[in-house]
Amino acid sequence: MKINNIRKVLYTVSKILGDVNAVKKGKVGKRVGRRAAGKGTGKMLQKLFK
C-alpha cells in the first residue's frame, strides 16, 4: 500500500468523524458552510496558480 493511499484513507475517516461530531454538537450548518467556503477558495486558488 502506498503512502498516498494511506493518507487518503486517513483524511476520509477524519472527515467522516468530523461530520459525526458536528451532528452530535448540532453544528452541521456551520460545518457545511465552512466546507463550501473551503472548496470555493480552493477552486479560486487553483485557477490563480495554474
N, CA, C and O atoms as a CHARMM CRD file, in Angstrom:
* protein
*
  200
    1    1 MET  N      0.84500  -1.18900   0.00000 PROA 1      0.00000
    2    1 MET  CA     0.00000   0.00000   0.00000 PROA 1      0.00000
    3    1 MET  C      0.88900   1.25000   0.00000 PROA 1      0.00000
    4    1 MET  O      1.83300   1.35100   0.78400 PROA 1      0.00000
    5    2 LYS  N      0.58300   2.17100  -0.86300 PROA 2      0.00000
    6    2 LYS  CA     1.39300   3.37800  -0.96600 PROA 2      0.00000
    7    2 LYS  C      0.99400   4.38500   0.09900 PROA 2      0.00000
    8    2 LYS  O     -0.10400   4.33000   0.65300 PROA 2      0.00000
    9    3 ILE  N      1.90500   5.30300   0.37000 PROA 3      0.00000
   10    3 ILE  CA     1.65800   6.31700   1.40200 PROA 3      0.00000
   11    3 ILE  C      0.48700   7.21600   1.02800 PROA 3      0.00000
   12    3 ILE  O     -0.25400   7.67300   1.89900 PROA 3      0.00000
   13    4 ASN  N      0.31800   7.47100  -0.28000 PROA 4      0.00000
   14    4 ASN  CA    -0.79500   8.32000  -0.71800 PROA 4      0.00000
   15    4 ASN  C     -2.14400   7.67700  -0.43000 PROA 4      0.00000
   16    4 ASN  O     -3.10300   8.36000  -0.07200 PROA 4      0.00000
   17    5 ASN  N     -2.21000   6.35900  -0.58900 PROA 5      0.00000
   18    5 ASN  CA    -3.45800   5.64900  -0.29800 PROA 5      0.00000
   19    5 ASN  C     -3.78000   5.70000   1.18700 PROA 5      0.00000
   20    5 ASN  O     -4.93400   5.88100   1.57600 PROA 5      0.00000
   21    6 ILE  N     -2.75900   5.54100   2.00900 PROA 6      0.00000
   22    6 ILE  CA    -2.95300   5.60000   3.46100 PROA 6      0.00000
   23    6 ILE  C     -3.43600   6.99600   3.85400 PROA 6      0.00000
   24    6 ILE  O     -4.36300   7.13900   4.65100 PROA 6      0.00000
   25    7 ARG  N     -2.80100   8.01800   3.29000 PROA 7      0.00000
   26    7 ARG  CA    -3.17700   9.40300   3.58600 PROA 7      0.00000
   27    7 ARG  C     -4.62300   9.67300   3.17800 PROA 7      0.00000
   28    7 ARG  O     -5.37200  10.31900   3.91000 PROA 7      0.00000
   29    8 LYS  N     -5.00800   9.17300   2.00600 PROA 8      0.00000
   30    8 LYS  CA    -6.37300   9.37300   1.51500 PROA 8      0.00000
   31    8 LYS  C     -7.40000   8.74100   2.46700 PROA 8      0.00000
   32    8 LYS  O     -8.43200   9.33800   2.77500 PROA 8      0.00000
   33    9 VAL  N     -7.09500   7.53600   2.91800 PROA 9      0.00000
   34    9 VAL  CA    -7.99500   6.83600   3.84300 PROA 9      0.00000
   35    9 VAL  C     -8.09300   7.60100   5.15600 PROA 9      0.00000
   36    9 VAL  O     -9.18700   7.77000   5.69500 PROA 9      0.00000
   37   10 LEU  N     -6.96500   8.06300   5.67100 PROA 10     0.00000
   38   10 LEU  CA    -6.97400   8.78800   6.94400 PROA 10     0.00000
   39   10 LEU  C     -7.76700  10.09400   6.84100 PROA 10     0.00000
   40   10 LEU  O     -8.53400  10.42300   7.74600 PROA 10     0.00000
   41   11 TYR  N     -7.58700  10.83700   5.74700 PROA 11     0.00000
   42   11 TYR  CA    -8.34000  12.08100   5.56600 PROA 11     0.00000
   43   11 TYR  C     -9.83000  11.80000   5.44700 PROA 11     0.00000
   44   11 TYR  O    -10.64500  12.54300   5.99500 PROA 11     0.00000
   45   12 THR  N    -10.19400  10.74300   4.74000 PROA 12     0.00000
   46   12 THR  CA   -11.60600  10.38800   4.59300 PROA 12     0.00000
   47   12 THR  C    -12.22300  10.04100   5.93800 PROA 12     0.00000
   48   12 THR  O    -13.33000  10.47700   6.25500 PROA 12     0.00000
   49   13 VAL  N    -11.50000   9.25400   6.72600 PROA 13     0.00000
   50   13 VAL  CA   -12.00100   8.86100   8.05300 PROA 13     0.00000
   51   13 VAL  C    -12.14900  10.09400   8.94300 PROA 13     0.00000
   52   13 VAL  O    -13.13700  10.22800   9.66500 PROA 13     0.00000
   53   14 SER  N    -11.16300  10.99800   8.89000 PROA 14     0.00000
   54   14 SER  CA   -11.24200  12.18900   9.74000 PROA 14     0.00000
   55   14 SER  C    -12.39300  13.08900   9.31900 PROA 14     0.00000
   56   14 SER  O    -13.01900  13.72800  10.16400 PROA 14     0.00000
   57   15 LYS  N    -12.68100  13.14800   8.01100 PROA 15     0.00000
   58   15 LYS  CA   -13.80500  13.95500   7.52900 PROA 15     0.00000
   59   15 LYS  C    -15.13000  13.38300   8.05000 PROA 15     0.00000
   60   15 LYS  O    -16.01400  14.12600   8.47600 PROA 15     0.00000
   61   16 ILE  N    -15.24800  12.07000   8.00900 PROA 16     0.00000
   62   16 ILE  CA   -16.47100  11.41000   8.49500 PROA 16     0.00000
   63   16 ILE  C    -16.61900  11.62300   9.99700 PROA 16     0.00000
   64   16 ILE  O    -17.71600  11.90600  10.47800 PROA 16     0.00000
   65   17 LEU  N    -15.52600  11.49000  10.73900 PROA 17     0.00000
   66   17 LEU  CA   -15.58200  11.69300  12.18700 PROA 17     0.00000
   67   17 LEU  C    -15.95600  13.14700  12.51600 PROA 17     0.00000
   68   17 LEU  O    -16.68200  13.39800  13.47800 PROA 17     0.00000
   69   18 GLY  N    -15.46700  14.08600  11.73100 PROA 18     0.00000
   70   18 GLY  CA   -15.82600  15.48400  11.92100 PROA 18     0.00000
   71   18 GLY  C    -17.30000  15.71500  11.67500 PROA 18     0.00000
   72   18 GLY  O    -17.93800  16.48800  12.38900 PROA 18     0.00000
   73   19 ASP  N    -17.85300  15.04400  10.66200 PROA 19     0.00000
   74   19 ASP  CA   -19.28200  15.15400  10.37500 PROA 19     0.00000
   75   19 ASP  C    -20.11000  14.59900  11.53200 PROA 19     0.00000
   76   19 ASP  O    -21.10000  15.20300  11.94600 PROA 19     0.00000
   77   20 VAL  N    -19.69900  13.45900  12.04100 PROA 20     0.00000
   78   20 VAL  CA   -20.41300  12.83200  13.15800 PROA 20     0.00000
   79   20 VAL  C    -20.36200  13.74800  14.37900 PROA 20     0.00000
   80   20 VAL  O    -21.36400  13.92400  15.07100 PROA 20     0.00000
   81   21 ASN  N    -19.20200  14.32200  14.63800 PROA 21     0.00000
   82   21 ASN  CA   -19.03800  15.22400  15.77100 PROA 21     0.00000
   83   21 ASN  C    -19.92200  16.46100  15.62100 PROA 21     0.00000
   84   21 ASN  O    -20.51300  16.92100  16.59800 PROA 21     0.00000
   85   22 ALA  N    -20.01500  17.00300  14.40500 PROA 22     0.00000
   86   22 ALA  CA   -20.85100  18.17500  14.14900 PROA 22     0.00000
   87   22 ALA  C    -22.32100  17.85700  14.38700 PROA 22     0.00000
   88   22 ALA  O    -23.06100  18.68500  14.91900 PROA 22     0.00000
   89   23 VAL  N    -22.74100  16.66600  13.99500 PROA 23     0.00000
   90   23 VAL  CA   -24.13300  16.26300  14.21100 PROA 23     0.00000
   91   23 VAL  C    -24.41600  16.15900  15.70700 PROA 23     0.00000
   92   23 VAL  O    -25.46600  16.59800  16.17600 PROA 23     0.00000
   93   24 LYS  N    -23.47600  15.57600  16.45500 PROA 24     0.00000
   94   24 LYS  CA   -23.65600  15.44000  17.89900 PROA 24     0.00000
   95   24 LYS  C    -23.78300  16.79600  18.58200 PROA 24     0.00000
   96   24 LYS  O    -24.60000  16.97000  19.48600 PROA 24     0.00000
   97   25 LYS  N    -22.96700  17.75700  18.14400 PROA 25     0.00000
   98   25 LYS  CA   -22.95900  19.07200  18.77900 PROA 25     0.00000
   99   25 LYS  C    -23.99800  20.01800  18.19200 PROA 25     0.00000
  100   25 LYS  O    -24.20100  21.11600  18.71000 PROA 25     0.00000
  101   26 GLY  N    -24.66200  19.59700  17.10900 PROA 26     0.00000
  102   26 GLY  CA   -25.69000  20.42700  16.48400 PROA 26     0.00000
  103   26 GLY  C    -25.11800  21.59300  15.69000 PROA 26     0.00000
  104   26 GLY  O    -25.74200  22.65100  15.60400 PROA 26     0.00000
  105   27 LYS  N    -23.93900  21.41000  15.11200 PROA 27     0.00000
  106   27 LYS  CA   -23.30300  22.49400  14.36100 PROA 27     0.00000
  107   27 LYS  C    -23.08400  22.09800  12.90500 PROA 27     0.00000
  108   27 LYS  O    -22.04900  22.40000  12.31100 PROA 27     0.00000
  109   28 VAL  N    -24.08300  21.41400  12.34300 PROA 28     0.00000
  110   28 VAL  CA   -23.96400  20.92600  10.97500 PROA 28     0.00000
  111   28 VAL  C    -23.94300  22.08800   9.98700 PROA 28     0.00000
  112   28 VAL  O    -23.16600  22.07400   9.03200 PROA 28     0.00000
  113   29 GLY  N    -24.78800  23.09100  10.20700 PROA 29     0.00000
  114   29 GLY  CA   -24.86300  24.23500   9.29500 PROA 29     0.00000
  115   29 GLY  C    -23.53800  24.95700   9.16800 PROA 29     0.00000
  116   29 GLY  O    -23.12100  25.31400   8.06600 PROA 29     0.00000
  117   30 LYS  N    -22.87700  25.17100  10.29000 PROA 30     0.00000
  118   30 LYS  CA   -21.56900  25.82700  10.28300 PROA 30     0.00000
  119   30 LYS  C    -20.57600  25.00600   9.48200 PROA 30     0.00000
  120   30 LYS  O    -19.81300  25.54500   8.68000 PROA 30     0.00000
  121   31 ARG  N    -20.59100  23.70700   9.70100 PROA 31     0.00000
  122   31 ARG  CA   -19.63900  22.82300   9.02700 PROA 31     0.00000
  123   31 ARG  C    -19.86700  22.82100   7.51600 PROA 31     0.00000
  124   31 ARG  O    -18.91300  22.87400   6.73900 PROA 31     0.00000
  125   32 VAL  N    -21.12500  22.76100   7.10700 PROA 32     0.00000
  126   32 VAL  CA   -21.44500  22.76300   5.68000 PROA 32     0.00000
  127   32 VAL  C    -20.98800  24.07000   5.04500 PROA 32     0.00000
  128   32 VAL  O    -20.42600  24.07400   3.95000 PROA 32     0.00000
  129   33 GLY  N    -21.23400  25.17700   5.74000 PROA 33     0.00000
  130   33 GLY  CA   -20.81900  26.48500   5.22900 PROA 33     0.00000
  131   33 GLY  C    -19.31600  26.59700   5.09200 PROA 33     0.00000
  132   33 GLY  O    -18.81000  27.10500   4.09200 PROA 33     0.00000
  133   34 ARG  N    -18.61100  26.12300   6.09300 PROA 34     0.00000
  134   34 ARG  CA   -17.14300  26.19300   6.04800 PROA 34     0.00000
  135   34 ARG  C    -16.58500  25.29900   4.95700 PROA 34     0.00000
  136   34 ARG  O    -15.61500  25.65300   4.28700 PROA 34     0.00000
  137   35 ARG  N    -17.20000  24.14100   4.78100 PROA 35     0.00000
  138   35 ARG  CA   -16.71500  23.23300   3.74100 PROA 35     0.00000
  139   35 ARG  C    -16.94100  23.82700   2.35600 PROA 35     0.00000
  140   35 ARG  O    -16.07800  23.72900   1.48400 PROA 35     0.00000
  141   36 ALA  N    -18.10700  24.44500   2.15700 PROA 36     0.00000
  142   36 ALA  CA   -18.40300  25.08600   0.87200 PROA 36     0.00000
  143   36 ALA  C    -17.43600  26.24100   0.62000 PROA 36     0.00000
  144   36 ALA  O    -16.94100  26.41200  -0.49400 PROA 36     0.00000
  145   37 ALA  N    -17.17200  27.02700   1.65200 PROA 37     0.00000
  146   37 ALA  CA   -16.23300  28.14000   1.51300 PROA 37     0.00000
  147   37 ALA  C    -14.83400  27.62900   1.18700 PROA 37     0.00000
  148   37 ALA  O    -14.13100  28.21700   0.36500 PROA 37     0.00000
  149   38 GLY  N    -14.43600  26.55200   1.82000 PROA 38     0.00000
  150   38 GLY  CA   -13.12500  25.96900   1.56800 PROA 38     0.00000
  151   38 GLY  C    -12.98700  25.44800   0.15000 PROA 38     0.00000
  152   38 GLY  O    -11.94100  25.61600  -0.47800 PROA 38     0.00000
  153   39 LYS  N    -14.03900  24.81500  -0.35800 PROA 39     0.00000
  154   39 LYS  CA   -13.99600  24.30500  -1.72900 PROA 39     0.00000
  155   39 LYS  C    -13.93400  25.46200  -2.71700 PROA 39     0.00000
  156   39 LYS  O    -13.19300  25.40900  -3.69900 PROA 39     0.00000
  157   40 GLY  N    -14.70900  26.50000  -2.45700 PROA 40     0.00000
  158   40 GLY  CA   -14.69300  27.67300  -3.33100 PROA 40     0.00000
  159   40 GLY  C    -13.33700  28.34300  -3.35700 PROA 40     0.00000
  160   40 GLY  O    -12.83600  28.71200  -4.42000 PROA 40     0.00000
  161   41 THR  N    -12.74500  28.50000  -2.18300 PROA 41     0.00000
  162   41 THR  CA   -11.41300  29.10900  -2.08400 PROA 41     0.00000
  163   41 THR  C    -10.38400  28.25100  -2.80600 PROA 41     0.00000
  164   41 THR  O     -9.52300  28.77400  -3.51300 PROA 41     0.00000
  165   42 GLY  N    -10.46900  26.95000  -2.63400 PROA 42     0.00000
  166   42 GLY  CA    -9.54500  26.04200  -3.29800 PROA 42     0.00000
  167   42 GLY  C     -9.62800  26.14100  -4.81200 PROA 42     0.00000
  168   42 GLY  O     -8.60600  26.11800  -5.49700 PROA 42     0.00000
  169   43 LYS  N    -10.84900  26.25300  -5.33500 PROA 43     0.00000
  170   43 LYS  CA   -11.02500  26.36700  -6.78000 PROA 43     0.00000
  171   43 LYS  C    -10.47100  27.68800  -7.29600 PROA 43     0.00000
  172   43 LYS  O     -9.84900  27.73600  -8.35700 PROA 43     0.00000
  173   44 MET  N    -10.70000  28.76200  -6.54000 PROA 44     0.00000
  174   44 MET  CA   -10.17200  30.06900  -6.95700 PROA 44     0.00000
  175   44 MET  C     -8.63900  30.06800  -6.97300 PROA 44     0.00000
  176   44 MET  O     -8.01800  30.57200  -7.90800 PROA 44     0.00000
  177   45 LEU  N     -8.04800  29.50100  -5.93700 PROA 45     0.00000
  178   45 LEU  CA    -6.58600  29.44000  -5.87000 PROA 45     0.00000
  179   45 LEU  C     -6.01300  28.55200  -6.96900 PROA 45     0.00000
  180   45 LEU  O     -4.94000  28.82900  -7.50600 PROA 45     0.00000
  181   46 GLN  N     -6.72800  27.49600  -7.29400 PROA 46     0.00000
  182   46 GLN  CA    -6.27200  26.59000  -8.34000 PROA 46     0.00000
  183   46 GLN  C     -6.22500  27.32500  -9.68400 PROA 46     0.00000
  184   46 GLN  O     -5.27600  27.16100 -10.45200 PROA 46     0.00000
  185   47 LYS  N     -7.26100  28.14200  -9.96700 PROA 47     0.00000
  186   47 LYS  CA    -7.28000  28.91300 -11.20600 PROA 47     0.00000
  187   47 LYS  C     -6.19700  29.97000 -11.20900 PROA 47     0.00000
  188   47 LYS  O     -5.59700  30.24700 -12.24700 PROA 47     0.00000
  189   48 LEU  N     -5.94500  30.56200 -10.05000 PROA 48     0.00000
  190   48 LEU  CA    -4.97700  31.63500  -9.94200 PROA 48     0.00000
  191   48 LEU  C     -3.55600  31.13800 -10.20000 PROA 48     0.00000
  192   48 LEU  O     -2.76900  31.83900 -10.83700 PROA 48     0.00000
  193   49 PHE  N     -3.21700  29.95000  -9.72000 PROA 49     0.00000
  194   49 PHE  CA    -1.86300  29.43600  -9.82000 PROA 49     0.00000
  195   49 PHE  C     -1.68600  28.38800 -10.91200 PROA 49     0.00000
  196   49 PHE  O     -0.74700  27.59400 -10.85700 PROA 49     0.00000
  197   50 LYS  N     -2.55100  28.37400 -11.87600 PROA 50     0.00000
  198   50 LYS  CA    -2.46100  27.40100 -12.96500 PROA 50     0.00000
  199   50 LYS  C     -1.35600  27.72400 -13.92200 PROA 50     0.00000
  200   50 LYS  O     -1.14900  26.99800 -14.89400 PROA 50     0.00000
